[in-house]
């Protein structure tokens, strides 16, 4: 039974790689429609999603209906394997009043790794596949374009890691594609109209939002991958425990991250973020953001021309700070916080014996230039890595 499971695992992973690159050349033996339905909505409708071990592509609906389609395809797969895979799928949907409930669960923990969600991800982003973690600790400031590229390639990086585990080389993929044996492909597409409220409970799943997403969203997320283009609703509430969160633009909302393996945001504005034990990269900080953190690691690469106010309150945090090129002011309060001055190998420990917050350092803006914003850090028992000249200059004067 154990060997049989490993064989099934290998079949499914290979199918994802093959289908993503050469899907048009594969003719499947059987296509099963697991679920296909559409629901009418109005501005007061709530869509409730309960997904476990499920991978899905989310698109904007072409009209006011919610559309959900879930198919699974087989090629040269033995009857017992097909029956087992279909038996593992538990799907239901119904509408009661203004509430639409859709549930999809896979009994075994195979959702994220095996079920291909959409070949267009590869088509839109190209066939370039990276081979190393793009969230390794940087030495230099990343440009906003570089962070956005990391986000766009995040799914391809994941596929490459699967290929590495199996020791699959690109030429082997081509050879498997010619044979095209023992392939299982699953695809779920959810189309959501604008303006309706989306409430989601996600566990061990993988959702890719292919279009900008402005719906009000309340999401409880565990061990799940989320990939957004632009997300922005002032009423957004995200509770993310473990997993991965990649978004090219976050415009509004409240986001809680605990023990997340990767949080990468291209542009951030008008948002509140609460984190613990998480690694966060932000390509560009826009206007009016606030962060509260415990024991996480942050990378602040770039700042917009009018970020106005940025607040960080943290304990036991590591802050990689790249000072804005624009005219700004800076204030740092706290105690027992170290400042490591980039490549100078200089370390300054500020107020090590105090248990009372004190002004650790400050930098005034230049009155003769247009003012872009004020940065306020309240850091206790933390580390600031100063990667360019602003804080170096403050401490050396």
Secondary structure, DSSP 8 states (H G I E B T S, - for coil): -HHHHHHHHHHHHHHHHHHHHHGGG---SEEEEEEEEEEE--TT-EEEEEEES-EEEEEE-SSSEEEEEEEEEEES--HHHHHHHHHHEEEEEEEETTEEEEEEEESSS-HHHH----THHHHHH-S----S-TTS--SS---HHHHHHHHHTHHHHHHHHHHHHTT--HHHHHHHHHH--SEEEEEEEEEE-TT-EEEEEEES-EEEE-S-B-S-EEEEEES-EEEEEEE--TT-EEEEESSEEEEEEE-SEEEEEES-SEEEEEEE-SEEEEEES-EEEEEEE-SSEEEEEES-EEEEEEE-TT-EEEEEEEES-EEEE---SS-EEEEEEEESEEEE-GGG--EEEESSS--S-EEEEEE---TTS---EEEEEEEES-EEEE-SHHHHHHHH-
